[in-house]
């Protein structure tokens, strides 16, 4: 889990960049739907960004 203080649009960009780096480095996450979820200090338990990692 990552907690960062960013506007939602920036968090979505960061999420996609994290997934892109994982893919470009050849990392794969088989056996289910692995995701990156980014939360801000003000979002409570809700994610402000969510993206899937490569299988």
C-alpha distance matrix in Angstrom:
0.0 3.8 6.7 10.0 13.5 14.9 17.2 16.0 18.2 16.8 13.2 14.7 16.5 13.6 11.9 15.3 15.8 12.9 14.2 17.7 17.2 15.9 19.0 21.4 20.6 21.4 18.1 18.2 16.1 18.9 19.2 17.4 15.3 12.2 10.1 7.8 6.7 6.9 7.9 10.7 12.2 14.9 13.2 12.8 11.0 11.7 9.9 12.1 11.5 11.2 12.8 13.8 13.9 17.5 19.1
3.8 0.0 3.8 6.4 10.1 11.5 14.2 13.6 15.8 13.9 10.5 12.8 14.2 11.1 10.3 14.0 14.1 11.6 13.8 16.9 16.3 15.9 19.1 21.0 20.4 21.8 19.0 19.6 18.1 21.3 22.0 20.2 17.7 14.5 11.8 8.5 7.2 5.5 6.4 8.3 10.1 13.1 12.1 12.5 11.7 12.0 9.7 10.8 10.5 11.2 13.0 14.8 15.0 18.6 20.8
6.7 3.8 0.0 3.8 7.0 9.3 12.1 12.2 14.9 13.1 10.1 13.1 14.8 12.1 12.0 15.8 16.1 14.3 16.7 19.5 19.1 19.2 22.3 23.9 23.7 25.3 22.6 23.2 21.7 24.8 25.4 23.3 20.6 17.7 14.7 11.4 9.1 6.1 4.8 5.2 6.4 9.6 9.4 10.1 10.4 10.8 9.3 9.9 10.8 12.6 15.1 17.4 18.1 21.8 24.1
10.0 6.4 3.8 0.0 3.8 5.9 9.3 10.3 12.6 10.4 8.2 11.8 12.9 10.4 11.5 15.0 14.9 13.9 16.7 19.0 18.7 19.5 22.4 23.7 23.8 25.8 23.5 24.5 23.5 26.8 27.7 25.6 22.7 19.8 16.5 12.9 10.8 7.2 6.3 4.9 6.7 9.5 10.1 11.9 12.9 12.6 10.7 9.8 10.7 13.3 15.7 18.5 19.2 22.8 25.5
13.5 10.1 7.0 3.8 0.0 3.8 7.0 9.2 11.6 9.7 8.7 12.4 13.6 11.9 13.5 16.8 16.8 16.5 19.3 21.2 21.2 22.5 25.1 26.2 26.6 28.8 26.7 27.8 26.8 30.0 31.0 28.6 25.5 22.9 19.4 15.8 13.5 9.7 8.1 5.0 6.2 8.1 9.6 12.1 14.1 13.4 12.0 10.3 11.9 15.2 17.8 21.0 22.0 25.6 28.5
14.9 11.5 9.3 5.9 3.8 0.0 3.8 6.3 8.0 6.1 6.0 9.6 10.5 9.6 11.6 14.4 14.6 15.1 17.7 19.3 19.8 21.3 23.6 24.6 25.5 27.6 25.9 27.0 26.3 29.5 30.7 28.2 24.9 22.4 18.8 15.3 13.2 9.5 8.9 6.7 9.2 9.9 10.7 13.8 15.5 13.9 11.8 9.1 10.3 13.8 16.2 19.6 20.9 24.2 27.4
17.2 14.2 12.1 9.3 7.0 3.8 0.0 3.8 5.5 5.5 6.3 8.8 10.2 10.7 12.4 14.6 15.5 16.6 18.7 20.1 21.2 22.8 24.6 25.7 27.1 29.1 27.5 28.2 27.6 30.5 31.6 28.8 25.3 23.3 19.6 16.4 14.2 10.9 10.3 8.4 11.0 10.5 10.8 14.4 16.0 13.8 11.9 8.4 9.9 13.7 16.1 19.9 21.7 24.9 28.1
16.0 13.6 12.2 10.3 9.2 6.3 3.8 0.0 3.8 5.5 5.0 6.2 8.7 9.8 10.4 12.5 14.2 15.2 16.6 18.3 19.9 21.2 22.7 24.2 25.8 27.3 25.7 26.0 25.1 27.8 28.8 25.8 22.2 20.6 16.8 14.1 11.8 9.2 9.2 8.6 11.9 11.1 10.0 13.7 14.5 11.6 9.3 5.6 6.7 10.5 13.0 16.8 19.0 22.3 25.3
18.2 15.8 14.9 12.6 11.6 8.0 5.5 3.8 0.0 3.8 5.5 5.2 6.5 8.8 10.0 11.0 12.6 14.5 15.8 16.7 18.6 20.4 21.4 22.6 24.6 26.3 25.1 25.6 25.2 28.0 29.3 26.5 22.8 21.3 17.6 15.0 13.6 11.4 12.3 12.0 15.4 14.8 13.9 17.4 18.1 15.0 12.3 8.6 8.3 11.5 13.1 16.8 18.8 21.6 24.9
16.8 13.9 13.1 10.4 9.7 6.1 5.5 5.5 3.8 0.0 3.8 5.4 5.1 6.2 8.6 10.0 10.5 12.3 14.4 15.1 16.4 18.5 20.0 20.7 22.4 24.5 23.4 24.4 24.3 27.4 29.0 26.5 23.0 20.9 17.3 14.2 13.1 10.5 11.7 11.3 14.5 14.9 14.4 17.8 18.5 16.0 13.0 9.7 8.9 12.0 13.3 16.8 18.2 21.0 24.5
13.2 10.5 10.1 8.2 8.7 6.0 6.3 5.0 5.5 3.8 0.0 3.8 5.4 5.0 6.1 8.7 9.7 10.5 12.4 14.0 15.2 16.6 18.4 19.8 21.1 22.8 21.2 21.9 21.4 24.5 25.8 23.3 19.8 17.6 13.9 10.7 9.4 6.7 8.4 8.8 12.4 13.2 12.1 15.1 15.3 12.9 9.6 6.8 5.7 8.8 10.5 14.1 15.5 18.7 21.9
14.7 12.8 13.1 11.8 12.4 9.6 8.8 6.2 5.2 5.4 3.8 0.0 3.8 5.5 5.1 6.3 8.6 10.0 10.8 12.3 14.4 15.6 16.7 18.3 20.1 21.5 20.1 20.4 20.0 22.8 24.2 21.6 18.0 16.3 12.6 10.1 9.4 8.2 10.5 11.8 15.6 15.9 14.1 17.0 16.6 13.7 10.2 7.5 4.9 7.1 8.1 11.7 13.6 16.5 19.8
16.5 14.2 14.8 12.9 13.6 10.5 10.2 8.7 6.5 5.1 5.4 3.8 0.0 3.8 5.4 5.2 6.2 8.7 10.0 10.4 12.3 14.4 15.3 16.2 18.3 20.1 19.3 20.2 20.4 23.5 25.4 23.2 19.7 17.8 14.4 11.8 12.0 10.7 13.3 14.2 17.8 18.5 17.2 20.2 20.0 17.3 13.7 11.1 8.5 10.2 10.0 13.1 14.1 16.5 20.1
13.6 11.1 12.1 10.4 11.9 9.6 10.7 9.8 8.8 6.2 5.0 5.5 3.8 0.0 3.8 5.5 5.0 6.2 8.7 9.6 10.5 12.4 14.2 15.1 16.4 18.5 17.3 18.6 18.8 22.1 24.1 22.1 18.9 16.3 13.0 9.9 10.3 8.8 11.7 12.7 16.1 17.6 16.5 19.1 18.8 16.6 13.0 11.0 8.5 10.0 9.9 12.6 13.0 15.7 19.3
11.9 10.3 12.0 11.5 13.5 11.6 12.4 10.4 10.0 8.6 6.1 5.1 5.4 3.8 0.0 3.8 5.4 5.2 6.4 8.6 10.0 10.9 12.5 14.3 15.6 17.0 15.3 15.9 15.7 18.8 20.6 18.5 15.1 12.7 9.4 6.5 7.4 7.2 10.7 12.8 16.4 17.7 15.9 18.1 17.1 14.8 11.0 9.8 6.5 6.7 6.2 8.9 9.7 12.7 16.1
15.3 14.0 15.8 15.0 16.8 14.4 14.6 12.5 11.0 10.0 8.7 6.3 5.2 5.5 3.8 0.0 3.8 5.4 5.1 6.0 8.6 9.9 10.5 12.1 14.2 15.4 14.5 15.1 15.5 18.4 20.6 18.6 15.4 13.5 10.6 8.8 10.5 10.9 14.3 16.4 20.0 21.1 19.2 21.5 20.4 17.8 14.0 12.6 9.0 8.6 6.6 8.6 9.1 11.3 14.9
15.8 14.1 16.1 14.9 16.8 14.6 15.5 14.2 12.6 10.5 9.7 8.6 6.2 5.0 5.4 3.8 0.0 3.8 5.4 4.9 6.1 8.6 9.7 10.2 12.1 14.1 13.6 15.2 16.2 19.5 22.1 20.6 17.7 15.3 12.8 10.5 12.5 12.3 15.7 17.3 20.8 22.3 20.9 23.2 22.4 20.2 16.4 15.0 11.7 11.7 9.9 11.4 10.7 12.4 16.2
12.9 11.6 14.3 13.9 16.5 15.1 16.6 15.2 14.5 12.3 10.5 10.0 8.7 6.2 5.2 5.4 3.8 0.0 3.8 5.4 5.2 6.3 8.7 9.9 10.7 12.5 11.2 12.7 13.4 16.9 19.4 18.1 15.5 12.5 10.3 7.9 10.5 10.8 14.4 16.5 19.7 21.7 20.2 21.9 20.7 19.0 15.3 14.7 11.5 10.8 9.1 9.9 8.5 10.8 14.3
14.2 13.8 16.7 16.7 19.3 17.7 18.7 16.6 15.8 14.4 12.4 10.8 10.0 8.7 6.4 5.1 5.4 3.8 0.0 3.8 5.5 5.1 6.2 8.7 10.0 10.8 9.4 10.1 10.9 14.1 16.7 15.4 12.7 10.3 8.6 7.6 10.8 12.2 16.0 18.5 21.9 23.6 21.6 23.2 21.5 19.5 15.8 15.6 11.9 10.2 7.3 7.0 5.4 7.2 10.9
17.7 16.9 19.5 19.0 21.2 19.3 20.1 18.3 16.7 15.1 14.0 12.3 10.4 9.6 8.6 6.0 4.9 5.4 3.8 0.0 3.8 5.4 5.1 6.1 8.5 9.9 9.9 11.3 13.1 16.2 19.2 18.2 15.8 13.7 12.3 11.3 14.4 15.3 19.0 21.2 24.6 26.2 24.4 26.4 24.9 22.8 19.0 18.2 14.6 13.3 10.3 10.1 8.4 8.7 12.4
17.2 16.3 19.1 18.7 21.2 19.8 21.2 19.9 18.6 16.4 15.2 14.4 12.3 10.5 10.0 8.6 6.1 5.2 5.5 3.8 0.0 3.8 5.4 5.0 6.0 8.5 8.6 11.1 13.2 16.6 19.8 19.4 17.3 14.6 13.5 12.2 15.3 15.9 19.6 21.6 24.7 26.9 25.4 27.1 25.7 24.1 20.4 19.8 16.4 15.4 12.7 12.4 9.9 10.2 13.6
15.9 15.9 19.2 19.5 22.5 21.3 22.8 21.2 20.4 18.5 16.6 15.6 14.4 12.4 10.9 9.9 8.6 6.3 5.1 5.4 3.8 0.0 3.8 5.6 5.3 6.3 5.1 7.4 9.4 12.9 16.1 16.0 14.4 11.7 11.3 10.8 14.4 15.8 19.5 22.1 25.1 27.3 25.5 26.7 24.9 23.5 19.9 20.1 16.6 14.8 11.9 10.6 7.3 7.4 10.4
19.0 19.1 22.3 22.4 25.1 23.6 24.6 22.7 21.4 20.0 18.4 16.7 15.3 14.2 12.5 10.5 9.7 8.7 6.2 5.1 5.4 3.8 0.0 3.8 5.5 5.1 5.7 7.1 9.9 12.6 16.1 16.1 14.5 12.7 12.7 12.9 16.5 18.2 22.0 24.6 27.9 29.8 27.7 29.2 27.2 25.4 21.8 21.8 18.0 16.0 12.6 10.8 7.7 6.1 9.1
21.4 21.0 23.9 23.7 26.2 24.6 25.7 24.2 22.6 20.7 19.8 18.3 16.2 15.1 14.3 12.1 10.2 9.9 8.7 6.1 5.0 5.6 3.8 0.0 3.8 5.4 7.6 10.1 13.2 16.0 19.6 19.8 18.4 16.3 16.2 15.8 19.3 20.4 24.2 26.4 29.6 31.6 29.9 31.6 29.9 28.1 24.5 24.0 20.4 18.8 15.6 14.3 11.4 9.9 12.7
20.6 20.4 23.7 23.8 26.6 25.5 27.1 25.8 24.6 22.4 21.1 20.1 18.3 16.4 15.6 14.2 12.1 10.7 10.0 8.5 6.0 5.3 5.5 3.8 0.0 3.8 5.7 9.1 12.3 15.3 18.9 19.6 18.6 16.2 16.5 16.1 19.7 20.9 24.5 26.8 29.7 32.1 30.5 31.8 30.0 28.7 25.2 25.1 21.7 20.0 17.0 15.5 12.1 10.8 13.0
21.4 21.8 25.3 25.8 28.8 27.6 29.1 27.3 26.3 24.5 22.8 21.5 20.1 18.5 17.0 15.4 14.1 12.5 10.8 9.9 8.5 6.3 5.1 5.4 3.8 0.0 3.8 6.4 10.0 12.4 16.1 17.2 16.8 14.8 15.9 16.4 20.2 22.0 25.7 28.3 31.3 33.5 31.6 32.7 30.5 29.2 25.8 26.1 22.5 20.3 17.0 14.7 11.1 8.9 10.2
18.1 19.0 22.6 23.5 26.7 25.9 27.5 25.7 25.1 23.4 21.2 20.1 19.3 17.3 15.3 14.5 13.6 11.2 9.4 9.9 8.6 5.1 5.7 7.6 5.7 3.8 0.0 3.8 6.8 9.8 13.3 14.3 13.9 11.6 12.9 13.6 17.3 19.4 23.0 25.8 28.7 31.0 28.9 29.7 27.4 26.3 23.1 23.8 20.4 18.0 15.0 12.5 8.8 7.3 8.4
18.2 19.6 23.2 24.5 27.8 27.0 28.2 26.0 25.6 24.4 21.9 20.4 20.2 18.6 15.9 15.1 15.2 12.7 10.1 11.3 11.1 7.4 7.1 10.1 9.1 6.4 3.8 0.0 3.8 6.2 9.8 10.9 10.9 9.3 11.4 13.1 16.8 19.5 23.0 26.2 29.1 31.1 28.7 29.3 26.6 25.5 22.5 23.5 20.1 17.2 14.1 10.9 7.4 5.3 4.9
16.1 18.1 21.7 23.5 26.8 26.3 27.6 25.1 25.2 24.3 21.4 20.0 20.4 18.8 15.7 15.5 16.2 13.4 10.9 13.1 13.2 9.4 9.9 13.2 12.3 10.0 6.8 3.8 0.0 3.8 6.8 7.6 7.9 6.3 9.2 11.5 14.9 18.0 21.2 24.7 27.4 29.3 26.7 26.9 24.0 23.1 20.4 22.0 18.8 15.6 12.9 9.6 6.7 6.0 4.7
18.9 21.3 24.8 26.8 30.0 29.5 30.5 27.8 28.0 27.4 24.5 22.8 23.5 22.1 18.8 18.4 19.5 16.9 14.1 16.2 16.6 12.9 12.6 16.0 15.3 12.4 9.8 6.2 3.8 0.0 3.8 5.9 7.7 7.9 11.4 14.4 17.5 20.9 23.9 27.5 30.2 31.9 29.0 29.0 25.8 24.9 22.5 24.4 21.3 17.8 15.2 11.5 9.3 8.0 4.8
19.2 22.0 25.4 27.7 31.0 30.7 31.6 28.8 29.3 29.0 25.8 24.2 25.4 24.1 20.6 20.6 22.1 19.4 16.7 19.2 19.8 16.1 16.1 19.6 18.9 16.1 13.3 9.8 6.8 3.8 0.0 3.8 7.1 8.3 12.0 15.4 18.0 21.6 24.2 28.0 30.4 31.9 28.9 28.5 25.0 24.4 22.5 24.8 22.1 18.4 16.3 12.8 11.5 10.9 7.8
17.4 20.2 23.3 25.6 28.6 28.2 28.8 25.8 26.5 26.5 23.3 21.6 23.2 22.1 18.5 18.6 20.6 18.1 15.4 18.2 19.4 16.0 16.1 19.8 19.6 17.2 14.3 10.9 7.6 5.9 3.8 0.0 3.8 6.0 9.5 13.1 15.3 19.0 21.6 25.3 27.9 29.1 25.8 25.5 22.1 21.2 19.3 21.6 19.1 15.4 13.6 10.3 10.0 10.3 7.9
15.3 17.7 20.6 22.7 25.5 24.9 25.3 22.2 22.8 23.0 19.8 18.0 19.7 18.9 15.1 15.4 17.7 15.5 12.7 15.8 17.3 14.4 14.5 18.4 18.6 16.8 13.9 10.9 7.9 7.7 7.1 3.8 0.0 3.8 6.3 10.1 12.1 15.9 18.5 22.3 25.0 26.1 22.8 22.8 19.5 18.2 16.1 18.2 15.5 11.7 9.9 6.8 7.5 8.8 7.7
12.2 14.5 17.7 19.8 22.9 22.4 23.3 20.6 21.3 20.9 17.6 16.3 17.8 16.3 12.7 13.5 15.3 12.5 10.3 13.7 14.6 11.7 12.7 16.3 16.2 14.8 11.6 9.3 6.3 7.9 8.3 6.0 3.8 0.0 3.8 7.2 9.8 13.4 16.3 19.9 22.7 24.1 21.2 21.3 18.2 17.1 14.7 16.7 13.9 10.5 8.7 5.9 5.5 7.8 7.9
10.1 11.8 14.7 16.5 19.4 18.8 19.6 16.8 17.6 17.3 13.9 12.6 14.4 13.0 9.4 10.6 12.8 10.3 8.6 12.3 13.5 11.3 12.7 16.2 16.5 15.9 12.9 11.4 9.2 11.4 12.0 9.5 6.3 3.8 0.0 3.8 6.3 9.8 12.9 16.5 19.5 20.8 17.9 18.4 15.6 14.2 11.3 13.0 10.2 6.8 5.5 4.3 5.3 8.8 10.3
7.8 8.5 11.4 12.9 15.8 15.3 16.4 14.1 15.0 14.2 10.7 10.1 11.8 9.9 6.5 8.8 10.5 7.9 7.6 11.3 12.2 10.8 12.9 15.8 16.1 16.4 13.6 13.1 11.5 14.4 15.4 13.1 10.1 7.2 3.8 0.0 3.8 6.6 10.0 13.4 16.5 18.1 15.6 16.5 14.3 12.8 9.5 10.7 7.9 5.6 5.4 6.3 6.9 10.7 13.0
6.7 7.2 9.1 10.8 13.5 13.2 14.2 11.8 13.6 13.1 9.4 9.4 12.0 10.3 7.4 10.5 12.5 10.5 10.8 14.4 15.3 14.4 16.5 19.3 19.7 20.2 17.3 16.8 14.9 17.5 18.0 15.3 12.1 9.8 6.3 3.8 0.0 3.8 6.6 10.2 13.3 14.6 11.9 12.8 10.7 9.1 5.8 7.5 5.7 4.5 6.7 8.8 10.5 14.3 16.4
6.9 5.5 6.1 7.2 9.7 9.5 10.9 9.2 11.4 10.5 6.7 8.2 10.7 8.8 7.2 10.9 12.3 10.8 12.2 15.3 15.9 15.8 18.2 20.4 20.9 22.0 19.4 19.5 18.0 20.9 21.6 19.0 15.9 13.4 9.8 6.6 3.8 0.0 3.8 6.8 10.2 11.7 9.7 11.2 10.2 8.7 5.4 5.8 5.0 6.5 9.1 11.9 13.3 17.0 19.5
7.9 6.4 4.8 6.3 8.1 8.9 10.3 9.2 12.3 11.7 8.4 10.5 13.3 11.7 10.7 14.3 15.7 14.4 16.0 19.0 19.6 19.5 22.0 24.2 24.5 25.7 23.0 23.0 21.2 23.9 24.2 21.6 18.5 16.3 12.9 10.0 6.6 3.8 0.0 3.8 6.7 8.1 6.2 7.6 7.5 6.5 4.6 5.4 7.0 9.1 12.4 15.2 16.8 20.6 22.9
10.7 8.3 5.2 4.9 5.0 6.7 8.4 8.6 12.0 11.3 8.8 11.8 14.2 12.7 12.8 16.4 17.3 16.5 18.5 21.2 21.6 22.1 24.6 26.4 26.8 28.3 25.8 26.2 24.7 27.5 28.0 25.3 22.3 19.9 16.5 13.4 10.2 6.8 3.8 0.0 3.8 5.3 5.2 7.5 9.1 8.5 7.5 6.9 9.4 12.2 15.5 18.6 20.1 23.9 26.4
12.2 10.1 6.4 6.7 6.2 9.2 11.0 11.9 15.4 14.5 12.4 15.6 17.8 16.1 16.4 20.0 20.8 19.7 21.9 24.6 24.7 25.1 27.9 29.6 29.7 31.3 28.7 29.1 27.4 30.2 30.4 27.9 25.0 22.7 19.5 16.5 13.3 10.2 6.7 3.8 0.0 3.8 5.8 6.7 9.3 10.1 10.3 10.3 13.0 15.7 19.0 21.9 23.3 27.1 29.5
14.9 13.1 9.6 9.5 8.1 9.9 10.5 11.1 14.8 14.9 13.2 15.9 18.5 17.6 17.7 21.1 22.3 21.7 23.6 26.2 26.9 27.3 29.8 31.6 32.1 33.5 31.0 31.1 29.3 31.9 31.9 29.1 26.1 24.1 20.8 18.1 14.6 11.7 8.1 5.3 3.8 0.0 3.8 5.7 9.1 9.2 10.3 9.8 13.2 16.2 19.7 22.9 24.8 28.6 30.9
13.2 12.1 9.4 10.1 9.6 10.7 10.8 10.0 13.9 14.4 12.1 14.1 17.2 16.5 15.9 19.2 20.9 20.2 21.6 24.4 25.4 25.5 27.7 29.9 30.5 31.6 28.9 28.7 26.7 29.0 28.9 25.8 22.8 21.2 17.9 15.6 11.9 9.7 6.2 5.2 5.8 3.8 0.0 3.8 6.2 5.4 6.9 7.1 10.6 13.2 16.9 19.9 22.2 25.9 28.1
12.8 12.5 10.1 11.9 12.1 13.8 14.4 13.7 17.4 17.8 15.1 17.0 20.2 19.1 18.1 21.5 23.2 21.9 23.2 26.4 27.1 26.7 29.2 31.6 31.8 32.7 29.7 29.3 26.9 29.0 28.5 25.5 22.8 21.3 18.4 16.5 12.8 11.2 7.6 7.5 6.7 5.7 3.8 0.0 3.8 5.5 8.2 9.8 13.0 14.8 18.5 21.1 23.2 27.0 28.7
11.0 11.7 10.4 12.9 14.1 15.5 16.0 14.5 18.1 18.5 15.3 16.6 20.0 18.8 17.1 20.4 22.4 20.7 21.5 24.9 25.7 24.9 27.2 29.9 30.0 30.5 27.4 26.6 24.0 25.8 25.0 22.1 19.5 18.2 15.6 14.3 10.7 10.2 7.5 9.1 9.3 9.1 6.2 3.8 0.0 3.8 6.7 9.6 12.1 12.9 16.4 18.5 20.7 24.4 25.8
11.7 12.0 10.8 12.6 13.4 13.9 13.8 11.6 15.0 16.0 12.9 13.7 17.3 16.6 14.8 17.8 20.2 19.0 19.5 22.8 24.1 23.5 25.4 28.1 28.7 29.2 26.3 25.5 23.1 24.9 24.4 21.2 18.2 17.1 14.2 12.8 9.1 8.7 6.5 8.5 10.1 9.2 5.4 5.5 3.8 0.0 3.8 6.5 9.1 10.1 13.8 16.4 18.9 22.6 24.2
9.9 9.7 9.3 10.7 12.0 11.8 11.9 9.3 12.3 13.0 9.6 10.2 13.7 13.0 11.0 14.0 16.4 15.3 15.8 19.0 20.4 19.9 21.8 24.5 25.2 25.8 23.1 22.5 20.4 22.5 22.5 19.3 16.1 14.7 11.3 9.5 5.8 5.4 4.6 7.5 10.3 10.3 6.9 8.2 6.7 3.8 0.0 3.8 5.4 6.6 10.4 13.2 15.7 19.4 21.4
12.1 10.8 9.9 9.8 10.3 9.1 8.4 5.6 8.6 9.7 6.8 7.5 11.1 11.0 9.8 12.6 15.0 14.7 15.6 18.2 19.8 20.1 21.8 24.0 25.1 26.1 23.8 23.5 22.0 24.4 24.8 21.6 18.2 16.7 13.0 10.7 7.5 5.8 5.4 6.9 10.3 9.8 7.1 9.8 9.6 6.5 3.8 0.0 3.8 6.9 10.5 14.0 16.5 20.1 22.5
11.5 10.5 10.8 10.7 11.9 10.3 9.9 6.7 8.3 8.9 5.7 4.9 8.5 8.5 6.5 9.0 11.7 11.5 11.9 14.6 16.4 16.6 18.0 20.4 21.7 22.5 20.4 20.1 18.8 21.3 22.1 19.1 15.5 13.9 10.2 7.9 5.7 5.0 7.0 9.4 13.0 13.2 10.6 13.0 12.1 9.1 5.4 3.8 0.0 3.8 6.9 10.5 13.0 16.4 19.1
11.2 11.2 12.6 13.3 15.2 13.8 13.7 10.5 11.5 12.0 8.8 7.1 10.2 10.0 6.7 8.6 11.7 10.8 10.2 13.3 15.4 14.8 16.0 18.8 20.0 20.3 18.0 17.2 15.6 17.8 18.4 15.4 11.7 10.5 6.8 5.6 4.5 6.5 9.1 12.2 15.7 16.2 13.2 14.8 12.9 10.1 6.6 6.9 3.8 0.0 3.8 7.1 9.9 13.4 15.7
12.8 13.0 15.1 15.7 17.8 16.2 16.1 13.0 13.1 13.3 10.5 8.1 10.0 9.9 6.2 6.6 9.9 9.1 7.3 10.3 12.7 11.9 12.6 15.6 17.0 17.0 15.0 14.1 12.9 15.2 16.3 13.6 9.9 8.7 5.5 5.4 6.7 9.1 12.4 15.5 19.0 19.7 16.9 18.5 16.4 13.8 10.4 10.5 6.9 3.8 0.0 3.8 6.7 9.8 12.4
13.8 14.8 17.4 18.5 21.0 19.6 19.9 16.8 16.8 16.8 14.1 11.7 13.1 12.6 8.9 8.6 11.4 9.9 7.0 10.1 12.4 10.6 10.8 14.3 15.5 14.7 12.5 10.9 9.6 11.5 12.8 10.3 6.8 5.9 4.3 6.3 8.8 11.9 15.2 18.6 21.9 22.9 19.9 21.1 18.5 16.4 13.2 14.0 10.5 7.1 3.8 0.0 3.8 6.6 8.7
13.9 15.0 18.1 19.2 22.0 20.9 21.7 19.0 18.8 18.2 15.5 13.6 14.1 13.0 9.7 9.1 10.7 8.5 5.4 8.4 9.9 7.3 7.7 11.4 12.1 11.1 8.8 7.4 6.7 9.3 11.5 10.0 7.5 5.5 5.3 6.9 10.5 13.3 16.8 20.1 23.3 24.8 22.2 23.2 20.7 18.9 15.7 16.5 13.0 9.9 6.7 3.8 0.0 3.8 6.5
17.5 18.6 21.8 22.8 25.6 24.2 24.9 22.3 21.6 21.0 18.7 16.5 16.5 15.7 12.7 11.3 12.4 10.8 7.2 8.7 10.2 7.4 6.1 9.9 10.8 8.9 7.3 5.3 6.0 8.0 10.9 10.3 8.8 7.8 8.8 10.7 14.3 17.0 20.6 23.9 27.1 28.6 25.9 27.0 24.4 22.6 19.4 20.1 16.4 13.4 9.8 6.6 3.8 0.0 3.8
19.1 20.8 24.1 25.5 28.5 27.4 28.1 25.3 24.9 24.5 21.9 19.8 20.1 19.3 16.1 14.9 16.2 14.3 10.9 12.4 13.6 10.4 9.1 12.7 13.0 10.2 8.4 4.9 4.7 4.8 7.8 7.9 7.7 7.9 10.3 13.0 16.4 19.5 22.9 26.4 29.5 30.9 28.1 28.7 25.8 24.2 21.4 22.5 19.1 15.7 12.4 8.7 6.5 3.8 0.0
